[in-house]
Amino acid sequence: MPSYIIPPGVRFNDSLFSEPVQMSAWCPPTCGGIAVVLARSPQWGPKPLQPLYFGEFGNDADCRLNLPSNAGRDLLVAALPMPYTTASQRRALCNELIAAHNPAWQSHGIIGSEAVLRRKVEELEARQQEQGREILSLLTYLGKIFEPQTLGPRKPIGFLSELAPPVTESGS
């Protein structure tokens, strides 16, 4: 029977964070990295820990965790040490984790600047106008299908032998 070694810690995406410790006992590593604040939640699995906040620490980063004032005492913290990384690399991974897990204290996610939002709204409006034009085009095409069509001369209904003279409508 094969034995598997399961490393201790908490996994978010492809990142293996350290085993969670009480927030009051947590001390950040000497290198840069990402920290996650966790709360116990039975809805989360395989470990019942829900991420509440992702933040980076280390060189060129603010080492304080910007937590809300109503943060409870039973919170846990896990760290992902990332030695030899730049602040932009850590920030990119942190933003990816925020987007993937939508932590409660960062529920706004990564919205972006006002210019990015304006561009997205303009793209949606342009797409809506294009779809409106396509719908009108389809409706006009359907209208043409249901218009009365001109019919050519009709053949008489019934069996006519080829030997019989053709019958005219004048009755002669």
N, C-alpha and C positions, 0 to 999 in steps of 0.2 A: 504494500500500500504506500503510495507516494506521500511524502510529508511536505507540506507547503509552509513556508515561513511567511507569516503575515506581519509586516512591519507595524509598529505601534504608531498611532497618529490618526489624523482625519484627512480624508482625500476630498478635494474639490477640483473638479475637472481632472487634469493630469498632474496636479500639484499635491504632494503629500506634506501636510502640515504636521507639526509636532503634536504630541499627546497634550490635550487641553489641561490647563492648570487654572486655579482660582485667580481672578483678576488681581486681587490684593497681593498675591505671591509672585506674580509674573514680572520677570526682568528681561528686557529685550536683549537679543544676542549682540555681540560686539560688531558683527557685520550687518550690512543692510538686508532688508527682507520685507515680507508682508505679514501683517498680523490680522487675525480674524477674531472677533468677539462672538462668542457662542452662548446660546441659552438652551437648556434642556427642553425638548419638545418631542412627544411621542409620535407626532405625525411625520417626522424625518427619519430616514433610515439609510444605511444599515445601523448607524449609530444615531441615537435620538438627540442630535445636536443641530439646532437651527442657526445658520449664520445671521448675525444681526448687523455686522459692520466689517468691512475690509479696509485696511489702511496700511500705508507703507511706513517703514522706519529705516533709519540708517543715515549714511552720509547724504547730504543734499536733500534730506527729507525732514519733515516736521516729525519729531519723535513722539509727540503727544498723540493719543488717540482722541479724536474729536467726537466724544460720546455725548449723548443727551444728558441733561441734568437728572432725569428720572431713572438712570441706570441702576439696576438692582445689585444686591450684594452677591447673589448666587450666579454671577456671570463667569464664564470661562474664557480663556484666551489661548489660542494656538498660534504658533509662528512658523513661517516658511523662510528659513535663512537662505539668502541669495547672495553669497559672496562673489565678488568680482563682477557685479552687475552695475549698470548705471541707473540713475534715478528714473530716466525715461523708460528703461526696460522694466523696472519694477512697477512704474505707473501704468504701463501698457498691460501687464499681467493683472494688476489690481483692477483696472477698468474692465478687463475681460471677465474676471470673477464676479464683479458687480453686475455686469450685464447678464451673466449666465445664471446667477443665483438670486438676484433681486433681493438683497438683504433688507430687513424691515426698517432699519435706520437710514438706509440709503435708497428708499423706495423710488425716489425720483430717477434713479438709474443714471445713465449718461445721456443727458438731453442735448447738450451742446450749446452753442451760442445762439443769439437771436438771429444772426444771419443764416445759420444752418437751418433753423426752424422756418424762417421765411422762405428759403429756397425749397424746402420740402413741401410747404403749403402751395407754393407756385407750381411745383411739379404735379401735385394732386389736382389742382384746378385745371391745368392744361390737359391732364389725362381725362378728367371728367368732361371737359368741353369736346375732346376728340371722341369719346364714347357717345356723347350726345349727338354729334354729327353722324356717327355710324348708325345709331338707332334711327334717326330720321331718314337716312338713306335706305335702311332696311324697310321701314314703313312705306316709303314711296314705291319701292320695288314690289312689296306685297300688294299695294293698291293697284299697280299695273297688272298684276296677275289676276286680280278679281274683276277687272274691267270687262264689259261685254265684248266678245270677240266677233269679228265679222265672219260669216259662214258663206262658203261657196254654194253652188247649186247642189241639191241633194238628189240622190238616186231614189226611185220609188221603192217603197217597202213591199216585201212579199216576193213570191216566186213568179218569175216571168219566164216562159219558155222562149228560147231564142227564135223559134219559128213564128211565134205570134207577132203581128204587127204592133209597133209601139202605140201605146194609148196616149192620146193628147188630152189636155184638160178642157178643151172646148166641147167635148162630148160628141164629136163627129166620127 
